[in-house]
Amino acid sequence: MRVIIPVMLLLFVGPVAATVGFRKYQEYQAQQVLPPQAGGQWRPRGEVLFFNATWCGPCRQMKPIVIGMHRDGYRMRGIDVDKNRRLVEKYGINSVPTFVFVENGKEVNRFSGGTSAAKLRKMCDSPTYHN
């Protein structure tokens, strides 16, 4: 009887812990900047932080645009405001979606709200963002 209880506890807790760990790993991997696909170029020093939330309609509309730009070589990182409170506080995010342009570790520009892919690309390619 003394062996059955710990074994049953291990059988219950083990899969739950593995599932939680795997989900955390997937979230971490999703936030990493991947190399550009064929034809894309690295943008020299900057990165765009895309603060969003799963419950936000405009964020869901912007997500395909951000993913497409990431595939084209733009350094963009999606940050879920509900899962990354530290970064939300660091950058003073009050609304979503918010795009924060960071160059050499310093914020150089930001805007909130949805926009078109063309306008977002133009902002990313501006000399203010890339010196």
C-alpha positions in Angstrom: 0.0 0.0 0.0 2.9 2.4 0.7 4.2 1.9 -2.8 0.9 2.3 -4.6 0.1 5.8 -3.4 3.4 7.4 -4.6 3.3 5.5 -7.9 -0.3 6.7 -8.5 0.7 10.2 -7.6 3.6 10.0 -10.0 1.4 8.7 -12.8 -1.0 11.6 -12.3 1.6 14.4 -11.7 4.1 13.3 -14.3 2.0 13.8 -17.5 0.6 17.1 -16.2 4.1 18.5 -15.4 5.3 17.3 -18.9 2.4 19.0 -20.6 2.9 22.3 -18.8 6.7 22.2 -19.5 6.1 21.5 -23.2 3.6 24.4 -23.5 6.1 26.8 -21.8 8.8 25.5 -24.3 6.4 26.2 -27.2 5.8 29.7 -26.0 9.5 30.4 -25.6 10.2 29.0 -29.1 7.4 31.1 -30.6 9.0 34.3 -29.3 12.4 33.6 -30.7 13.6 35.5 -33.7 14.1 33.0 -36.5 16.4 33.5 -39.5 14.7 35.0 -42.5 13.3 32.8 -45.2 14.8 32.7 -48.7 14.7 36.2 -50.2 14.5 38.0 -46.9 17.1 40.3 -45.4 18.1 40.9 -41.8 17.3 44.5 -40.7 20.6 45.7 -39.2 20.0 46.5 -35.5 16.4 46.9 -34.8 13.5 44.8 -33.6 9.8 45.4 -33.4 8.0 44.2 -30.3 4.4 43.4 -31.2 2.4 43.6 -27.9 -0.9 41.7 -28.3 -3.5 39.6 -26.6 -5.5 36.6 -27.6 -8.8 38.2 -26.7 -8.0 41.4 -28.8 -9.7 41.5 -32.2 -7.4 44.1 -33.8 -4.4 42.0 -32.5 -5.8 38.9 -34.2 -6.1 41.0 -37.5 -2.5 42.2 -37.2 -1.0 38.8 -36.4 -0.9 37.5 -40.1 0.7 40.8 -41.2 3.4 40.4 -38.5 4.0 36.8 -39.3 4.3 37.6 -43.0 6.8 40.4 -42.3 8.8 38.1 -40.0 9.0 35.6 -42.8 10.3 38.4 -45.1 13.2 39.0 -42.7 11.9 41.8 -40.5 12.9 41.2 -36.9 9.5 41.1 -35.2 8.6 39.4 -31.9 5.1 38.9 -30.7 4.6 39.4 -27.0 1.4 38.3 -25.3 0.6 40.9 -22.7 -1.1 38.4 -20.4 1.9 36.1 -20.3 4.7 38.7 -20.2 3.9 41.2 -17.5 7.6 42.1 -17.0 7.9 43.4 -20.6 4.5 45.1 -20.4 5.7 47.1 -17.4 9.1 47.8 -18.8 7.7 49.4 -21.9 4.6 50.9 -20.2 2.1 49.2 -22.5 -1.5 50.5 -21.9 -3.3 49.3 -24.9 -3.0 46.5 -27.5 -2.0 46.1 -30.2 1.1 48.2 -29.6 4.2 48.1 -31.8 7.5 49.2 -30.1 10.5 49.8 -32.3 13.7 49.0 -30.5 17.2 49.7 -31.8 20.3 48.9 -29.9 18.3 48.1 -26.9 16.5 51.5 -26.8 13.0 52.4 -27.9 13.0 54.7 -31.0 9.3 54.7 -31.9 6.0 53.2 -31.0 2.4 53.3 -32.1 -0.8 51.6 -31.0 -3.7 50.2 -33.0 -4.0 48.3 -36.2 -2.4 49.4 -39.5 -1.8 48.0 -43.0 1.1 45.9 -43.9 2.4 48.7 -46.3 2.4 51.3 -43.5 4.1 48.9 -41.0 6.8 48.0 -43.6 7.3 51.7 -44.3 7.8 52.4 -40.6 10.3 49.5 -40.3 12.3 50.8 -43.3 12.4 54.4 -42.2 15.8 56.0 -41.5 14.6 56.9 -38.0 14.4 53.2 -37.3 17.6 52.1 -39.1 20.5 54.5 -38.9 
